[in-house]
Amino acid sequence: MHIFAIVLLALAVVLVIGAEWPHLSTRLGLEGRAARKRRKRRERLTVVPGDGIDEDFAASVERDLANLPTIGEPDDRSRR
């Protein structure tokens, strides 16, 4: 029975390490090449300030919403 308990304990440890691997790898500095490339690309990004919603865009959204098909009012005959 001792061997069975040791195997179960080892499997539990492997499961916990597998579940926590993303957190552990960043904490220990074991990032992959893709993660480093992604981080460098993010550092080069800049936020472009906008002047709010464009009036043409807002008008087109309102026009599209007005043109959407609608469902008619339900019949209330079942409540009578």
C-alpha positions in Angstrom: 0.0 0.0 0.0 3.0 2.3 0.5 3.9 2.2 -3.1 0.4 3.1 -4.2 0.4 6.1 -1.9 3.8 7.3 -3.2 2.6 7.0 -6.8 -0.5 9.0 -6.0 1.6 11.7 -4.2 4.0 11.9 -7.2 1.0 12.2 -9.6 -0.5 15.0 -7.4 2.9 16.9 -7.4 3.2 16.5 -11.2 -0.4 17.8 -11.6 0.2 20.8 -9.4 3.4 21.7 -11.2 1.6 21.3 -14.6 -1.2 23.5 -13.5 1.1 26.2 -12.1 3.7 26.0 -14.9 2.8 29.3 -16.7 3.1 31.2 -13.4 6.3 29.4 -12.4 8.0 29.9 -15.7 7.5 33.7 -15.7 8.5 33.9 -12.1 11.7 31.9 -12.7 12.5 33.7 -15.9 11.9 30.7 -18.1 10.0 32.6 -20.8 10.0 31.2 -24.3 11.2 32.9 -27.4 7.6 33.7 -28.5 6.9 35.4 -25.2 10.0 37.6 -25.5 9.1 38.6 -29.0 5.5 39.4 -28.0 6.8 41.5 -25.1 9.2 43.4 -27.4 6.3 44.0 -29.9 4.1 45.4 -27.2 6.8 47.8 -26.0 6.9 49.4 -29.5 3.2 49.9 -29.6 1.8 53.4 -28.9 -1.7 54.6 -28.1 -3.1 57.1 -30.7 -5.4 59.5 -29.0 -8.8 59.8 -30.7 -11.1 62.7 -30.8 -14.2 60.7 -29.9 -16.7 58.9 -32.1 -16.6 60.0 -35.8 -20.0 61.5 -36.8 -20.1 59.5 -40.0 -19.5 56.3 -38.1 -22.3 57.1 -35.6 -24.7 58.0 -38.4 -23.9 54.7 -40.2 -24.5 52.7 -37.0 -27.9 54.4 -36.4 -28.8 53.8 -40.0 -27.9 50.1 -39.7 -29.9 49.7 -36.5 -32.9 51.4 -38.1 -32.7 48.9 -41.0 -32.6 45.8 -38.8 -35.6 43.5 -39.1 -37.8 43.5 -36.0 -40.2 41.0 -34.6 -43.8 42.0 -34.4 -45.7 42.3 -31.1 -46.6 38.9 -29.7 -50.2 37.8 -29.7 -51.8 38.0 -26.2 -54.6 35.6 -27.1 -53.2 32.9 -24.9 -53.7 35.2 -21.8 -57.4 35.7 -22.3 
